[in-house]
Amino acid sequence: MAGVKVYTTENCPYCRMVQAFLRKHDVEFEIVDVGKDREAAREMIAISGQRGVPVTVFGDEVVVGFDAKRLRELFGTPPEEIVHDAVIVGAGPAGLTSAVYCARKLMKTVVIAENVGGQAAWSWTIENYMGFSTISGEELVRKFEEQVRGFQVRLELESVGDVRKENETFLVRTASGTVYRSRTLILAPGKEPRRLGIPGEDRLMGKGVSICAICDAPLYRGKPVAVVGGGNAALQTAIEMTKFASSVALIVRRSLRCDEVYIDRAEEAGIRILSRHEVTALHGDAGLTGITIRDSETGEETDLDVEGLFLAIGLAPNTGFLKDLVALNEQGEIVIDENGHTSVPGVFAAGDATCVKAKQIIVAAGDGAKAALSAHEYFEELTGRPTEERAVCT
């Protein structure tokens, strides 16, 4: 199919998802890197009004972000109607590890996720994953994905709308209305970025406000920006943004709660740190032109002329689609035991959307393996087939 153009940046995980989707459906496309080509960046902004990637153009169609539902409507083909042994919701470290373990047990497995990599894909640098002294989030996720694709695992790039149980089968419905049936269900939906919740935020998202700095940073070359947050992710984002932006301000609602090493790096990079401040207003119509911040101690308000605002203010469990299928705690996290069992037989969970205290990539991967092994044990009991008939030696 000729005439499909995808505007991307080099390290954008969502851009990679669009490309993977199009390749899977045998769609020919042209890649335009707007992080390196400023004229192409201006062209993309003129076409879409966006200062964020990806943007996919096909004739008169302009698809902003990785909109799996719209992409499937334009280019997709309906999946075959089969009952899987395992459906995995989520393709972060927990979900991808679960997929490898299910595949090694010869379970007919499909992974459904809006993106591959989850939070790990947004990380500029990972310094605490065993086997790598330092590795980018994109590179680590790519290694995870390559290993999964080495097995007979279906990877469907789409968001999940709802999940329910029907007799001994679980039904997973996607945003496009496709239904996947399975005998076991592994939940690894991860978390999603929190928003400021102030007027104009939705309107300016992708037009100056961003939740994916690793995607959009090159589009703010030479421009003043601000980062909101006080944790490791916020400090990492602010430090990396100094490689692109003309100036970087870090707005911290209370006090910094990051590792000391990041404070030293931020000071060396010349980042302006505004502790005990919060963003109260966004300015601009077609794009962000500035923000207002308030000092929480004095109440004094100050206007900052920035063209980019990057949010790193924490994450919320992506569990709204579950409704009352499984037990959740007060934080909306999935309640599990030490082996990944939820409150519903046949449903297992792993990763940052669960009640496990440590939210780390290495912990999510380990818990993903445990959830898959528990799902396999349940599957063998359900089908009455002894483990040795299907299991692969580990």
Secondary structure, DSSP 4 states (H G I P E B T S, - for coil): ---EEEEE-TT-HHHHHHHHHHHHTT---EEEETTT-HHHHHHHHHHH--SSS-EEEETTEEEES--HHHHHHHH--PPP--EEEEEEE--SHHHHHHHHHHHHTT--EEEEESSSSGGGGG-S-B--STT-SSB-HHHHHHHHHHHHHTSSEEEEE--EEEEEEETTEEEEEETTS-EEEEEEEEE---EEE-----TTHHHHBTTTEES-HHHHGGGGTTSEEEEE--SHHHHHHHHHHTTT-SEEEEEESS---S-HHHHHHHHHHT-EEEETEEEEEEE-SSS--EEEEEETTT--EEEE--SEEEE-S-EEE--GGGTTSS-B-TTSPBP--TTSB-SSTTEEE-STTBS-S---HHHHHHHHHHHHHHHHHHHHHHHT--GGGTPPP-
